[in-house]
Amino acid sequence: MGAPQVSGGNYPGASDREITFAYTLADKVVPERRWIVRDWIPRQQVTLLGGDGGTGKSLIAMQLMLAVATGTPWLGLDVETVPCFGIFAEDDDTELHIRLVNIANASRVQIADLKEMVWRSAVVDPCELVEVDDRGTIRPTPYFHWLEKEVLELGSRLVILDATTNLFGGDEIKRRQVNAFLMLLRQMAIRIDGAILLLAHPSVQGIQTKTGMSGSTHWSNGVRSRLYLMPDDSKNDPDPDVRVLTKKKANYSSIGDTLKLRWCMGAFITLGASENLGLPELSAKADTLFLSLLAKTQREGTLVCPSLTARNYAPTVFARHPASQGIQKKPFENAMHRLLDVGAIKIEEYGKPSDRRKKLVQT
């Protein structure tokens, strides 16, 4: 049985295949692998980004577009500065506009500077990129040819495809059809000398097993990089705004790397800078930040308390604050106890005699 073929014309080298003799490479310079995001999203390849509906994979994909268009970090990672193009088949232009404003604000980027960021909302488009003929062969659709023409003319080096549910017109459990679709996208990645980021929804089993898998195993086998975004369930009381992005497959780098992210005011910020600090440095940082956030919340009219079961428990409030700098609840708890012990903060009662409450204040 031969490899699946995508119909629609010959491909480069189809009639005159070249072969390589290993010894001819002896004196040649070893080429470097090239990346859009080093160790995460390789060039000339398809990267699969999986995530259950509502976890935010479309949002981090749009954050990636803004990052590469401006040369600013994506989730704390350095990127190549390249033009980009996105197909968003699940969100209309109003929603995309709102997201862009939030992301730009979080990144401190001016929207007027985003000349290299282009997208198409395809919620009303017949946007399947491939279809299956009577013989079960995958064929590129007119929409695929339009997309490829657009990205080539624009010089895009990153293409976001959101998501397989809308864009793949084949049967996701049939390996040959999945393989043919991924081959077609890989050919586009090579033509644009860039990367394709394909977004996908996992199956119920993929969510339960935390693999992010769905349909044929070739969705994973056919790509060289696969990422999975999921809620954080690493503790008994998980923060609903925290996500974990994991590198599930990486042919060119290590696997298992994770980024912990928190949704904050319409964008994801990275939680993890504090993880690189030693204990003394982390403690000092948590103490300083606790005092700063206590003063800030008091100015904003928000009272925080030392009671663990209260909704305004100070360490919980501060860990979720946009200015938390990645400090988590436990370091803030330790900071609160240290600051109480040394008298830097104190507990005061307030409220009616019949409903006394406690709050934290600086001394």
Buried (B, 14 or more C-beta within 10 A) or exposed (E): EEEBBBEBEEEEEEEEEEEEEEEEEEEEEEEEEBBBBBBBBBBBBBBBBBBBEEBBBBBBBBBBBBBBBBEBBBBEBEBBEBBBBBBBBBBEEEBBEEBBEBBBEBBEBEEEEBEBBBBBBBBEEEBBBBBBEEEEBBBBBEBBEBBBEBBEEBEBBBBBBBBBBBBBBBBBBBBBBBBBBBBBBBBBBEEBEBBBBBBBBBBEEBBEEBBBBBBBEBBBEBBBBBBBBBBBEEEEEEBEBBBBBBBBBBEEBEEEBEBBBBBBEBBBBBBBEBEEBEEEEBBEBBBEBBBBBBEBBBEEEEBBBBBEEBEBBBBBBBBBBEEBBBBBBEBBBBBBEBBBEEEBBEEEEEEEEEEEBBBBBEE
